[in-house]
Amino acid sequence: MAKIMRILAITNQKGGVGKTTTCVNLAASLAAAGSQVLLIDLDPQGNATTGSGIDKASLKYTVYHVLIGEKTIRDVIQTSEKSMFDIVPANRDLAGAEVELVNEIGRETRLKYAISALKNTYDYVLLDCPPALNLVTVNALTAANAVMIPMQCEYYALEGLTDLVNTIKKVRTHLNSNLEIEGLLRTMFDNRNMLAQQVSAQLESHFGDKVYRTVIPRNIRLAEAPSYGLPVLEYDRASKGAQAYVELANEIISKSKKRR
């Protein structure tokens, strides 16, 4: 049976909310559940690349070469061998794509057409977006079926969320009419924090079932794992962080089955 590829842009223009942590650990957890997964690193910092065990300094070709049309996406795919998901890596070269593409025709759809060559190859494609609403992020939103928004439950998070939702509406109007919000993911959650509980309740009240049931806790193992080039599932499978991402993967797989 042909695979129905689900493309998720994992984005929030606010930095430090757990986007890359979510991309790497969700990719590993979906792969562990038997799904075929591709993670595309779209951040010039390349943290998803190193967190997946790939040496970004030694890369000859990256997602940058795909976006500027020098390579096909299949040319640059690598495998995170310990976690059994594939990755299109990134490094600081990607910072130049914004300038090089600005006058190109179809600049917003470069990633969409690159991914279209992967039909029937993957169950999930996860797009790790940079912490900015720039041309690379617009490429991700144009290519995606849906958006996952990781966010901390703090006051300023709600303000940033309004901006992101407005951007999603603009992309839906002009570039990708099928784009939807897959869900809001509460990350780095400390249940002892009263403000976090209040913001969490506001999110549930306003967005309803768009808020994932799974909550990612603040967890030291999640913070340590990237320095070893490993998803937390491989670093400490028994940790609360690892178990939360396994739970999130199961929730996403369940949603996908209902959708079909």
Steps between C-alpha positions, in 0.01 A plus 500: 500500500632849412619706794305813590779742586424741784718813490518692828666841533617533859526872554483791739679828435589517869833331567572256779158334511611148409449489122819311420471282809150408384608434140784265590320313776170474316684368192671235713177405678299472177778287348505278810125449452566367148441811288728611216614849601695781336617801703594810299721745687411853386695692764849632410611414854472134398406384849262230375785371283746467789227374733443216254866399509611668174820709491381823337855630453590215261192526278557553129133546410207614711144629471652827376606329176145363461338842543728671247447217252850351491398160642185291528372416844594134455860607436540640851300260718700332776397245762516549874624145543436455871145630473402368155351818358628694199612860507566778252774686689578871530791720596584870486491496115122515532522859623589602143186350348286792609707746296553272200132415461353846551476581126431144380168401343309253718729563795228409754438158344855364468463264795152386397620384160810338647289295742254401224775271363469289817143384441432154650837499679416625851212497746609825666717792393589735787622852416714664769448871434727786608382734778392766251218564253736519201505357145623160621210479747256605226642217285429258784143627548438480126625140486322375813161342554489637852683693770607381841568787741722419799463761770582565861209590723605854587352846448695608191428169326138602441606825336734318259234242425267771364768612251563143386130424451469814287795388287342157454179670382695704243681193368167317479352786299786551255714184484353191664124482540522157669722613788353434843613510860573142600544587863654706778761318706571611855876466559738541796194478721537532875179397670604682820492834319163673548542726194577197283179336619299815427642543147446129434136535603461804271640305205260211562209741534581687177634222275316196637609172342773681304706482821679165522410293804870418536701752700881507477648551848809696592756217511878498542543192276336686211753780546798263522425271205599739212857531631537128430345527153208287612122529534398454863341165411851365433666694782262412784193306391359494853509877551182705526605696190539186289168358615324830422622496140399136459154603623494793254596270210216264592257792515607621154478150351151462649394833346638392163303176506178687580569742215530215252 
